[in-house]
Amino acid sequence: MKRNATLLAGFILLLCSLPLVAEPIRLGFNYPESGRYKALGLQQRLAAFLAVEEINKSGGILGRNVELVIRNTAGSVERGAANTEELIRQENVDMIFGGASSPVTIASGKVAKQLGRLYFGTTTSANATTGSEGHDHMFREYPNAWMTANALGHYLTENFRDASYFYVTADYTWGQSSEASIRAFTNTTDTQKHPHALTPFPKALIRDFKKALEAAEASKAEVVVLVLYGDDLVRALKVAYEMGLKDKVQIVTPNITLGIAQTVGASIMEGVISTTPWEWMIPYQLDFARGQAFVEAFTERHGVRPTSTAATAYGIVYQYKDAVERAGTTNTQALIKALEGHSYTLLKDRQQWRAFDHQNLQTVYVVRSKPRDQVVQDELHSDFFEVVGSLEGEKAAQTLEQWTAERAAANKPPYL
């Protein structure tokens, strides 16, 4: 009996001496694995897994490994919201991030707030995400439509001051807010002088783009702004090229990614002007060492270059890690306080999570697509963009007064 007691005591001591295996930190990743934004979703996925792997190799977050729990939004508002609820209620994730459509991100973020989790928007550009529909649980890493339009407007005003414009715009939240913002920054608010054509969203057909671009050609505009994204932008650019419109006008689009450019092709993309917060060649053009390291790690692992959508997903995972370690907890309210007003550098120059609206302030770059012969000199035929202008985040973003005016117009309080 005494011997059994001694063995039991020894066993208990052995158990106490073994290190406890901490529960992993679980990140919900809510992204478009299918649907018209699936190419953007794939880049986000590759970058998110790379970030998690790097973090786990370096000891995790507060000594805990990180796991990704993924769900496919398929670009659906309803599915994105349902995924968010499932990730929190059933999978018990600590935070959620992802998205390539503003309506999906906005709806998903509202569910996250109701259930007490942070939601980090990735490729979401509508002003409403951190504006009229913003709340204290939503943080948006990507520049909003106001920021990109401001940067683009500075460049266009300087180089196309007296030109006539025509807008081809996707008829939904992002398209409408982007067109309005670009008009404001280019002094083209006169819709009689600078008309537009709306295209359906999300089910536009080739004939819709052809009809809109024929109207643009008939208007004799000198600048045609394609306020489209994803597959819609790809198809519209191809139609414009087939019509010979690119030889007659300057084509401009509010946002561009390497993935879109590769799908369109170097010949069609040549000379197109747009904006981006990051593309793989920018760290080399502007000498951002950490950004170069990310490019090389991503390219070596996946055999393709990372895009801005990859960079934003990668940055969010690292920023969540940083916030948890500074706060010493995964508690949502503590993390909100840790993030608000926090400045950092990662893949580019200085960025900041602005306190009053949770918009990430960062430099927006104006880029022009290079000639085809320069694009193909890169070993992966991916060197598409040349930086021709930029605007710092603090100058690009809405002021507090402008933000509160947007909130008031939507009958929202002047705070999150």
Secondary structure, DSSP 8 states (H G I E B T S, - for coil): -HHHHHHHHHHHHHHHHS------EEEEEEE-SSSTTHHHHHHHHHHHHHHHHHHHHTT-BTTB-EEEEEEE-TT-HHHHHHHHHHHHHTT--SEEEE-SSHHHHHHHHHHHHHTT-EEEESS---GGGTTTT--TTEEE-S--HHHHHHHHHHHHHHHSTT--EEEEEESSHHHHHHHHHHHHHHT---TTTS-EEEE-SS---HHHHHHHHHHHHHTT-SEEEEE--HHHHHHHHHHHHHTTGGGTSEEE-S---HHHHHHH-HHHHTT-EEEES--TTHHHHHT-HHHHHHHHHHHHHHSS---HHHHHHHHHHHHHHHHHHHHTS--HHHHHHHHTT-EE-SSSS-EEE-TTT-BEE--EEEEEE--HHHHTTSTTS---EEEEEEE-HHHHS--HHHHHHHHHHTT--S--
